[in-house]
């Protein structure tokens, strides 16, 4: 497993590994400027109500807390491979307030055994040792994720997207394109990672921007750094 440490600076808590920060918590700052915000905001691309969300790679629950704030009635299920991380999340990252049903299991194992369908799957899975995410290394990952989505559902993966690691985001697009009609990028202002969102019937980037601006100011302001970008779209969506 990864070597993880809880690092405090003032009221900010981070779950850190040699590769970087895996979770962020501040009791008065819900949003971060990084791709945790992108994962949560990808739900604004959905045309259907957000009722059931699956969080793969729960970590300290940064995205779970954001999802709970934006979608207070949604059923949240978090999957985390390391029980120690779950304990840390409850102790130091306020996970208890997010109302998440937690499953301690590898993400792939959970996806293969569950028969539940979700409105959205947010994939923040990183391997215990340096290597590609399951989206890029497990042959049928994209089709497996698609099979666990309800009608109109969304799959969104956190991947490297800046210049030095841009090939990973391009590879993610190549893996997802055969299985989903619409692809969008939700790009944060900060950090090396971005989010690639996929679905059969997603809103256009301009529509997602409008939906974000219509949120209460406390949310719209915190997520205002994000950019929604159309990657692929069907002819029907262009009409």
Buried (B, 14 or more C-beta within 10 A) or exposed (E): EBEBEBEEEEEEBBBBBEEEBBBBBBEEEBBBBBBBBBBBBBBBBBEBEBEBBBBBBBBBBBBBBBBBBBBEEBBBBBBBBBEEBBEBBBEBBBBEBBBBEBBBBBBBEBBEEBEEEBBBBBBBBBEEEEEBBBBBEBEEBBEBBBEBBBEBBBBBBBBBBEEEEBEBBEBBBEBBBEBBBBBBBBBBBEBBBBBBBBBBBBBBBEBBBEBBEEBEEEBEEBBBBBEBEBBBBEEEBEE
